């Protein structure tokens, strides 16, 4: 079974600074999908970024980028120019193939400080 | 296009009562699933469905029933509520399309069992 580990329960960053959230996973699959979801206080789950394992290029979405290290089974999220609105719980998730369940890490609570 | 909708948003039950959490999506997604979120635990899979008439158990299925009679709806039934079922419940759906495979989440239902 796949597992996802987020080793940082809480983090904080100054506004406009850069922060990196860690995620490691365990799988025997060669092709799979990885995600970062953001959950603000409203509790809505919002997709931040996704990565297909067969793509070597790291995904980017505006201020958000990932460092995908397939051999190390690592999938970290970098947030540049942090904003107050980035304050949220961040979940890393693994999906074996399309239309299969997501496996979530336990989350990292990020606080952006003015 | 409403996406994934869940009702109710909040619910308080007494131990032993039964109820149904409703989930509907208007995106013609084949895959639907239910997760529960507890502090420090991330999101854990309860049940999922890959199409009408097909359901399967996830990591924490005990005490919950599901059925999928239509593509749009995937209700979650609590047969006899217990305090351990106090949680936030999320419904999600996705398409097997390799271009838009991410899971879309509903707004969640906060359930308290006293």
HADDOCK unambig.tbl for C-alpha pairs under 7 A between the chains (distance, minus, plus):
assign (segid A and resid 44 and name CA) (segid B and resid 107 and name CA) 5.19 0.50 0.50
assign (segid A and resid 45 and name CA) (segid B and resid 105 and name CA) 6.05 0.50 0.50
assign (segid A and resid 98 and name CA) (segid B and resid 96 and name CA) 5.10 0.50 0.50
assign (segid A and resid 98 and name CA) (segid B and resid 101 and name CA) 6.00 0.50 0.50
assign (segid A and resid 99 and name CA) (segid B and resid 31 and name CA) 5.48 0.50 0.50
assign (segid A and resid 99 and name CA) (segid B and resid 50 and name CA) 6.69 0.50 0.50
assign (segid A and resid 99 and name CA) (segid B and resid 94 and name CA) 6.42 0.50 0.50
assign (segid A and resid 99 and name CA) (segid B and resid 95 and name CA) 6.47 0.50 0.50
assign (segid A and resid 99 and name CA) (segid B and resid 96 and name CA) 5.38 0.50 0.50
assign (segid A and resid 104 and name CA) (segid B and resid 42 and name CA) 6.14 0.50 0.50
assign (segid A and resid 104 and name CA) (segid B and resid 43 and name CA) 5.97 0.50 0.50
assign (segid A and resid 105 and name CA) (segid B and resid 42 and name CA) 5.85 0.50 0.50
assign (segid A and resid 106 and name CA) (segid B and resid 40 and name CA) 5.90 0.50 0.50
assign (segid A and resid 106 and name CA) (segid B and resid 41 and name CA) 5.08 0.50 0.50
assign (segid A and resid 106 and name CA) (segid B and resid 42 and name CA) 3.95 0.50 0.50
assign (segid A and resid 107 and name CA) (segid B and resid 42 and name CA) 5.93 0.50 0.50
